[in-house]
Amino acid sequence: MQSKKLKMYTGNFDQYVQTRSELEENQMKQYKWEQDQIAGMKEYIARFGHGSAKLTRQAQSKEKTLAKMERGGLTEKVARDKVLVFRFVDVGKLPPPILQFVEVSFGYTPDNLIYKCLDFGVDLDSRVALVGPNGTGKSTLLKLMTGELVPLDGMVRRHNHLRIAQYHQHLAEKLDLDMSALLYMMREYPGNVEEKMRASIGRFGLTGKALMPMKNLSDGQKSRVIFAWLAFRQPQMLLLDEPTNHLDIETIDSLAEALNEWDGGLVLVSHDFRLINQVAHEIWVVKTKL
């Protein structure tokens, strides 16, 4: 759906993007050629429409050509889709080590370990995607990073000044849907002026929705409120657990661009290889429980 018209494309999404790009490039070339022709004819008509008989006839001919072009329908200028722009505030650097797992073992019961003897580190330049089947412990690993879960053995070391923010779907349950995004943010972060809160919401494409009750927002827009809420804390490390469940492709691309421009560390749990391909520098595969 584009400019209130439905256009059909064959193939998958990548083929659609390529085909649309080629069509729009050709359309812009045709549009520019027509506009150059129109400008040239109008200039000629203005200059010579009242000159000698010969020049007047030529000017009249160009007027007829111009009218014929307009009756036949001129090529429209390509209308670019509105692009959402997200932005996380840069947080600077912390000297490593930032987050270390030292001989970490964990299970919800001691006789059924999910992880055993984990040794790794995550720093502010880390961009890690955790992939694997459901139920293998990816979300559990994030909870060990935040300290929500404690290892049965070993140690998780965090930098004393490290701020971690975790996104997961259950955060939507925190939202008071009768409130607007602006009032919710001001309640969550008291003492901040309204203009600052409006700006923080606007960084996630909700400028026109800031005063609307959140029950009237789409699931994707509610997700953006959550991102704004997390980003206001200015974390140095983001842990994202399936952040794209309610986002459309354009919004996913905007999120990827914001993450790539941000200077903090990222650990991502996702089945969305579109996002993974755009932001991850490393892929860690979680296969099966022990």
KAJOSUL-V624315 format. One record per residue. OMEGA is omega as a letter, one per 20 degrees, with the letter a starting at -180 (none if undefined). D_LAST is the distance of its C-alpha to the last C-alpha in Angstrom with 2 decimals. Layout:
OMEGA_D_LAST + OMEGA_D_LAST
This chain:
a_48.39 + a_50.49 + r_53.81 + r_53.84 + a_53.76 + r_51.10 + a_50.42 + r_48.55 + r_46.35 + r_44.70 + a_41.35 + a_38.13 + a_37.96 + r_38.22 + r_41.25 + a_42.73 + a_42.47 + a_44.14 + a_46.82 + r_47.64 + r_47.94 + r_50.33 + a_52.39 + r_52.72 + r_53.76 + r_56.46 + a_57.50 + r_58.00 + r_60.06 + r_62.23 + a_62.56 + r_63.67 + r_66.12 + a_67.67 + r_67.97 + r_69.65 + a_72.04 + a_72.84 + r_73.45 + a_75.73 + r_77.72 + r_78.15 + r_79.36 + a_81.86 + a_83.10 + a_83.58 + a_85.48 + a_87.64 + a_87.90 + r_91.39 + r_92.61 + a_94.76 + a_94.95 + a_92.75 + r_90.02 + r_90.24 + r_89.72 + r_86.67 + r_85.32 + r_85.93 + r_84.13 + r_81.10 + r_81.27 + r_81.14 + r_78.21 + r_76.36 + r_77.13 + r_75.94 + a_72.64 + r_72.14 + a_73.07 + r_70.61 + r_67.80 + r_66.51 + r_62.97 + r_60.98 + a_59.28 + r_55.50 + a_54.02 + r_50.81 + r_48.04 + a_47.57 + r_44.63 + r_42.54 + r_42.18 + r_39.43 + r_39.47 + a_37.31 + r_39.42 + a_38.74 + a_37.63 + a_38.37 + r_36.23 + r_34.49 + r_34.13 + j_30.58 + a_28.16 + a_27.50 + a_23.86 + r_21.62 + a_18.10 + r_18.40 + a_15.50 + r_13.89 + a_10.99 + r_10.69 + r_9.79 + r_12.60 + a_12.61 + a_12.05 + r_10.42 + a_7.68 + r_6.32 + r_5.84 + r_7.10 + r_8.11 + r_11.58 + r_12.58 + r_16.14 + r_18.24 + r_21.43 + a_23.05 + a_26.87 + r_29.68 + r_29.90 + r_26.22 + a_25.77 + r_22.08 + r_20.74 + a_17.13 + r_16.60 + a_14.19 + r_14.03 + r_14.62 + a_12.06 + r_9.34 + a_10.60 + r_13.61 + r_16.10 + r_14.11 + r_14.28 + r_18.01 + r_18.51 + r_17.25 + a_19.79 + a_22.56 + r_22.00 + r_21.65 + a_18.43 + a_18.37 + r_15.61 + r_14.89 + a_15.46 + a_17.12 + r_19.52 + a_20.21 + r_23.75 + r_25.98 + a_29.52 + a_32.07 + a_33.74 + r_30.78 + a_31.11 + r_28.05 + a_28.54 + r_25.87 + r_26.75 + a_25.14 + a_26.80 + r_27.30 + r_29.76 + r_32.27 + r_32.56 + a_34.08 + r_37.01 + a_40.28 + r_41.40 + r_45.00 + r_45.21 + r_45.75 + a_43.30 + a_45.92 + r_46.44 + a_42.72 + r_42.25 + r_45.31 + a_44.02 + a_40.60 + a_42.26 + r_45.62 + r_48.34 + a_47.91 + a_50.82 + a_50.70 + r_51.27 + r_48.16 + r_46.03 + a_47.65 + a_46.80 + r_43.13 + a_42.94 + r_44.98 + a_42.46 + r_40.23 + a_42.97 + a_44.07 + a_47.57 + a_49.32 + a_46.96 + a_46.94 + a_49.39 + r_48.13 + a_46.35 + r_42.65 + r_42.71 + r_44.75 + r_42.19 + r_39.85 + r_36.09 + r_36.04 + r_38.77 + r_36.97 + r_33.96 + r_36.47 + r_37.74 + r_34.26 + r_34.06 + r_37.51 + r_36.47 + a_33.48 + a_35.56 + r_38.36 + a_36.21 + r_36.23 + r_32.61 + a_31.74 + r_28.15 + r_27.32 + a_23.94 + a_24.42 + a_22.16 + a_23.59 + a_27.12 + a_28.82 + a_28.43 + a_32.13 + r_33.58 + a_35.76 + a_35.66 + r_38.49 + r_36.89 + r_33.57 + r_35.67 + r_37.46 + r_34.25 + a_33.06 + r_36.45 + r_36.40 + a_33.00 + r_34.25 + a_37.39 + a_35.69 + r_35.08 + r_31.94 + a_28.22 + r_26.00 + a_22.36 + r_22.22 + a_19.82 + r_21.62 + a_21.92 + a_25.50 + r_25.93 + r_29.55 + a_28.67 + a_25.87 + a_28.35 + a_30.94 + a_29.22 + r_26.04 + r_26.46 + r_22.80 + r_19.99 + a_16.39 + r_14.06 + a_10.83 + a_9.47 + r_6.45 + r_3.78 + none_0.00
